[in-house]
């Protein structure tokens, strides 16, 4: 499998996981304990996805993503 194929599968899987938690959160009151627990779960999931993306990039010897800094450009 190529990097592009694995990246595509990774993106689809992460979107599916995030959407399932977001769908559950939409049905709850924003300040409920369950919403707080799901929000925490979503943050942990995001950290795991970032770690997996870095591992995927390392597997194919891809450079880390470039940081774009637009703060120096005039408005």
C-alpha positions as CSV (number, residue, x, y, z in Angstrom):
1,X,0.0,0.0,0.0
2,X,1.3,3.5,-0.8
3,X,1.5,6.5,1.4
4,X,-1.4,8.2,-0.4
5,X,-3.6,5.1,0.0
6,X,-2.8,4.7,3.7
7,X,-3.3,8.5,4.3
8,X,-6.7,8.3,2.6
9,X,-7.8,5.4,4.8
10,X,-6.4,7.2,7.9
11,X,-8.4,10.4,7.1
12,X,-11.6,8.4,6.5
13,X,-11.2,6.5,9.8
14,X,-10.4,9.6,11.8
15,X,-13.3,11.5,10.4
16,X,-15.6,8.6,11.2
17,X,-14.3,8.4,14.8
18,X,-14.6,12.2,15.4
19,X,-18.1,12.4,13.8
20,X,-19.4,9.6,16.0
21,X,-18.4,11.4,19.1
22,X,-19.6,14.8,17.8
23,X,-23.0,13.2,16.9
24,X,-23.3,12.0,20.5
25,X,-22.4,15.4,21.9
26,X,-25.0,17.2,19.7
27,X,-27.8,15.2,21.4
28,X,-26.7,16.3,24.9
29,X,-27.0,19.5,26.9
30,X,-23.7,21.5,26.5
31,X,-22.9,21.6,30.3
32,X,-23.8,18.1,31.2
33,X,-21.3,15.6,32.7
34,X,-21.7,13.3,29.8
35,X,-20.9,16.2,27.3
36,X,-17.8,17.0,29.4
37,X,-16.7,13.3,29.3
38,X,-17.2,13.1,25.5
39,X,-15.3,16.4,25.0
40,X,-12.4,14.9,27.0
41,X,-12.6,11.7,24.9
42,X,-12.6,13.9,21.7
43,X,-9.4,15.7,22.9
44,X,-7.7,12.3,23.7
45,X,-8.8,11.0,20.3
46,X,-7.3,14.0,18.6
47,X,-4.0,13.5,20.3
48,X,-4.0,9.8,19.3
49,X,-4.7,10.8,15.7
50,X,-1.9,13.3,15.6
51,X,0.5,10.7,17.0
52,X,-0.7,8.1,14.4
53,X,-0.2,10.7,11.6
54,X,3.4,11.3,12.7
55,X,4.0,7.6,12.8
56,X,2.6,7.2,9.3
57,X,4.8,10.0,8.0
58,X,7.8,8.4,9.7
59,X,7.0,5.1,8.2
60,X,7.3,6.6,4.7
61,X,10.1,9.0,5.6
62,X,7.9,12.0,5.1
63,X,9.1,15.3,6.6
64,X,7.0,16.8,9.4
65,X,4.2,19.2,8.3
66,X,5.4,22.8,7.6
67,X,4.2,25.5,9.9
68,X,2.8,28.5,8.0
69,X,3.3,31.7,9.9
70,X,1.3,34.6,8.4
71,X,1.8,36.9,11.4
72,X,4.6,38.9,9.7
73,X,2.5,39.8,6.6
74,X,0.9,43.2,6.6
75,X,-2.9,43.4,6.5
